Amino acid sequence: MKNFVYKSWNGVMNSNHNPLRHIPDENVRHWIMQILAWMWCVMFSLWMGSMWVFGISAVSHVFILAAIVITVTTFETAKRRPKVFLKKGN
């Protein structure tokens, strides 16, 4: 179980292990990780703040699912086409 938790953590939180590792520029990787972290903080804040109100909670769940899709899409793009994240002209 400990190994599973460790690998799961690295698979998401460590840009040297997750699909963002395919992006050659470490600054871009860091920037993308910061944006994803901010997005998840907002999503969980929305969820926790609206826990008692079903309508808001339902909408929050939609946003959380969208956040998962954005994260998976970002990781897949980094893995398959890392040059997408480079500046124009590089």
Contacts in CASP RR format, 6 or more apart in sequence:
PFRMAT RR
TARGET T0000
AUTHOR 0000-0000-0000
METHOD contacts of the structure
MODEL  1
MKNFVYKSWNGVMNSNHNPLRHIPDENVRHWIMQILAWMWCVMFSLWMGS
MWVFGISAVSHVFILAAIVITVTTFETAKRRPKVFLKKGN
10 17 0 8 1.000
10 18 0 8 1.000
11 17 0 8 1.000
11 18 0 8 1.000
12 18 0 8 1.000
15 21 0 8 1.000
15 26 0 8 1.000
15 29 0 8 1.000
15 30 0 8 1.000
15 32 0 8 1.000
15 33 0 8 1.000
18 75 0 8 1.000
19 75 0 8 1.000
19 76 0 8 1.000
19 78 0 8 1.000
19 79 0 8 1.000
20 29 0 8 1.000
20 32 0 8 1.000
20 33 0 8 1.000
20 74 0 8 1.000
20 75 0 8 1.000
20 78 0 8 1.000
21 29 0 8 1.000
21 78 0 8 1.000
22 78 0 8 1.000
22 79 0 8 1.000
22 80 0 8 1.000
22 82 0 8 1.000
23 29 0 8 1.000
23 32 0 8 1.000
23 78 0 8 1.000
23 82 0 8 1.000
23 85 0 8 1.000
23 86 0 8 1.000
24 82 0 8 1.000
24 86 0 8 1.000
25 85 0 8 1.000
25 86 0 8 1.000
28 85 0 8 1.000
28 86 0 8 1.000
32 74 0 8 1.000
32 78 0 8 1.000
32 85 0 8 1.000
36 70 0 8 1.000
36 71 0 8 1.000
36 74 0 8 1.000
39 67 0 8 1.000
39 70 0 8 1.000
39 71 0 8 1.000
40 67 0 8 1.000
40 71 0 8 1.000
43 60 0 8 1.000
43 63 0 8 1.000
43 64 0 8 1.000
43 67 0 8 1.000
44 64 0 8 1.000
46 56 0 8 1.000
46 60 0 8 1.000
46 63 0 8 1.000
47 57 0 8 1.000
47 60 0 8 1.000
47 61 0 8 1.000
47 64 0 8 1.000
49 56 0 8 1.000
50 56 0 8 1.000
50 57 0 8 1.000
50 59 0 8 1.000
50 60 0 8 1.000
51 57 0 8 1.000
77 84 0 8 1.000
77 85 0 8 1.000
78 85 0 8 1.000
END
